[in-house]
Amino acid sequence: MNQPPVKQPKRPAFQFSLLGLMVVMFVVAAAAAPGYYMLRGQTLPQSRLVGMLMVLAGPLLLMTLISVVLSLTHRGQR
């Protein structure tokens, strides 16, 4: 006898949390800020230095802040 096909459970629509949205917005802002200072360097030479420092120190600061936020929300403990 033929058995009825097994129904696959439907996946819910893609959702993200408020924390996820905050992290994405922070990453976008941290990526856009050095670009602004690098472009402003044509008129103001000091801003190129600020842009370079942000490019070099930005990833470390970003990882540190994300780690702190995740430890405060206890999402890092699974």
QUIGICOR-V695473 format. One record per backbone hydrogen bond with DSSP energy under -1.0 kcal/mol. NH is the residue of the N-H (numbers start at 1). CO is the residue of the C=O. If there is no record, write none. Layout:
BEGIN
((NH/CO) (NH/CO))
END
This chain:
BEGIN
((21/17) (22/18) (23/19) (24/20) (25/21) (26/22) (27/23) (28/24) (29/25) (30/26) (31/27) (32/28) (33/29) (36/32) (37/33) (38/34) (39/35) (40/36) (42/39) (43/40) (44/40) (47/44) (50/46) (51/47) (52/48) (53/49) (54/50) (55/51) (56/52) (57/53) (58/54) (61/57) (62/58) (63/59) (64/60) (65/61) (66/62) (67/63) (68/64) (69/65) (70/66) (71/67) (72/68) (73/69) (75/70) (76/70))
END
